[in-house]
Amino acid sequence: MTKLSININKFATLRNSRGGNNPDVLKAALDAERFGADGITVHPRPDERHIRYSDVREIKRAIKTEFNIEGNPREQKFVDLVLETKPHQVTLVPDALGQITSDHGWDTIKHKDYLVEIISVFKSAGIRTSIFVDPVIEMVEGAAKTGTDRIELYTEGYAKEFSDDKERAIAPYVIAAEKANELGLGINAGHDLDLNNLKHFSEKVPGLLEVSIGHALVCDAIYLGFENAVQLYKRQLHRPF
């Protein structure tokens, strides 16, 4: 079954909007774990507008499930934090400073030399690496040459097109995943996956190991309850045999 890693950034956004410690981000991580999440994801940014670097340290000490830290490795502060906390996985994202949310994958051809260098830094520390990649064959092939363990397919395009034509929406992701499998790359996915489109994605994409979901799940939790939302998302990933 594909693993569900819950991105808890939105809990931190809500906390920071008011000050204080409500909601408690550490408790959110522990509750997500208790409710059935297979992993916890955070994406700290330099301005700490949601997840703070201190949150990352606290969460790493407390949780027992898999920990994934996303971020832009061109920020030395991010690199230092990852090497200090040693998560199970680091996901490298080509964000610009101040960017609201991630919106594209790496150009693995143009940035090959850089990716080879930074990936080796994390892998030397025993940290599994994953890099954001658009569902483009050339980018997947380029990723395989960087030394990364996994790719994370950036799924905004799928989510946008899903309601119009779900088969057309999924097609490039299937092709990209088949190529990744052929090249020995593990496959993660994330961005705008939700209760409407997740099941189709998980059923169609071969070799899908993990999805990272935050915004949609937290929005659903407001209406459905956090525990119920986690379980509903887990159910979408169940493949009957």
N, C-alpha and C positions, 0 to 999 in steps of 0.2 A: 504494500500500500504506500502511496506517495505520502511523505511526511508533511505536516503542517507546522511551519514556523510562524509565530505571531509577532508582528512588528508592533511594539508598544509605544512608538513615538507619539501617537495622538494622546495618550494619557499624559505624557509630559507636556504637550502643547496646552492642554486644558489646565494643568497645574500651574504652568508658568504664566498663563493669562491672568491669574488672580493673585499669585504669590502664595506663600505658605507651602503646605505639602498635601493638598487635597485636589485630585486623587493622589494617593501614594504610589509612585511609579514602581518601587520595589515590590509592593504588595500586588500590583497588577501583574508583574512578571511571575511571581510565585503563584498567584491565582490561576493565571493562564496555564502554567505547568500542572497545577492540581486539577484543572478542568479537562486536561487531556492533550494540551499542545505538545508536539514533539520537539519543539525548539522555540527559542526566544530570539528575535532580531531587534537590533537597535541601529539607528543611523545618526550618530553624533555629527554635528556640523560645527565649524569654528566659532560661530556666534552663540552656540549652545541655546538656540531659540526653542528647542524642545528637549531632547535628551542631553543631559549634562555629562561631562566627563566623569564626574563623581558618581552619577547614576550607573555608568558602565562598570565602574569598579565594584560598587555595592552589589549589582546584579550578578556579576561573575562570581563573587564570593558566596552568594546565597543559593543560586539555582543548581539543580542537579541534571537538568536536561541539556540538550545541545544549545550552544550559544553562538550566534552569528552577528558579527559586527560589519555593517556596510559603511562605505565612505570613500572619499576621494584620497587616494594615496599620495597625491601631489602636495597634500597638506602634512607637513612633518609632524605636527601635533597629533594627527590621526595615526600616523605610522608608529609613533612612540607609544600611544595608548594601546594599540593592538599588540605590540611587542611586550608591553608591560602586563597586560591582562591575559594574553594567550587564549583567545577564544578557540572553539573547535574549528570555526570557519571565518575567514575574512572575505567579504564580497567587495570587489573593487569597482567603483562607480565613477564615470567621468563627469562629475558635477562641476558646475561653475560656482564661484563664491557667491553666496546669497541666493542661490537657486531655490525655488519653493519646493520642488520635488524633482526627482530624476526623470529625464525625458528622452534618453537615447542610450544606446550601447557604445562600446569602444570601437574605434576604427582600429582593428587588430593588425592591419597591415601597416598603416601609417605609424602607429605607436608600438610596433613590435619590440624594438630594442628596449624602450622604456619598460614595457610590460614584462619582458624577460628578466630585466634587472630587479624590479620591485617584487615580482612574484617569488624570485629566488630568495629575497630577504625574508619573506614570511614563511616560505616552505623550510628554510634552514632553521627556523624557530619551531618547526613541527606543527604549523598551522595550515589546515587545508585551505586552498584558495579557489575562489570562483570570480569570474568577471562578467559584468553586464555585456550582453551581445544582442544585437538586433537579429531577427530571423532571416539572415542573408548567408547563403552558402559560403561566400568568400570570407565573411567575417568569422564564421565557425572554423573554417580551414585555417585562418590566421590565428585564431585562439589556440588551436592545437599546437602551434609552433612557439607559443609563449611559455609553455611548461605549466599552465594552469591545470588544476585537477578537474574543475567543473566550469561550465558556463551557466549564467542565469539569463534565460530568454526574457527579453523585455516585452511585456505583453499588452502595452497600451493599444497598439494597433489592433490586436485581436479583440480587445474589449470594446473598442469603438465600432468595429464592423460587425460584431456578433449578432446584434438584433436585426440587421439587414440581411445577412447571409452567413450563417455560422460555419458552413462548410468552406466558403471562400475565405472567411476570417482565419480558420485554423490551418488552411493548406500550407502557407509558408513555414509555420511552426513545425508541422509534421516533417516537412522536407529537411528543415534545419536540424531537427532532433535525430532523424535517420542518419544524417551526416555526422553528427556528434557521436552517436553510438558507434558508427563505423570507425571513427578516429579515436575511440576510447575515452571520450570526455563524459563526465557525469553531467546530468542536466537538472538544473533548478529553473524556476520561473517566478515572475512576480511583476506586479503593477496593474492595478484596476481589476484584478480577479475578484469575483464576488459570488454570491449564492446563485445568481442566474447563469453565469458563464463558466464556473469552475468545473462542474461535472463533465461537461463536454470536452473541455481542455484536457482534463486528466485522463479521460478515456481514449482520446485520440493521439496524444503525444507519447510516442514510445520511449520507455526508459526514464520517465519523469521521476526523479528522486525526491524533490522537495519543492513546495511553493511557500513563498513568503507573503503574508497578507496582513495589512494593518488597517488602513483607512476604512475600507468597506466593512470589515469585521467589527470594528469599534462602533461604526455608525449603526450596524445591525444590533449591537449589544445594547444600545440606548433603548430600543423598542422591545427586544427579545430577552434581554438579560445576558450577561457576559458568559456564564456557563453554558446556557442554551445555545448562544451564537457559536461558541467554540465547537460544541458537539454537532451542530448543523453543518459547519464547514468540514469537519472531519468526515461526516457522512457523505459529502459530495466526492470525497477522495476514495471512498470504498469501492473496490471493483469486485462485483460478484463473480464467482467462478462456478 
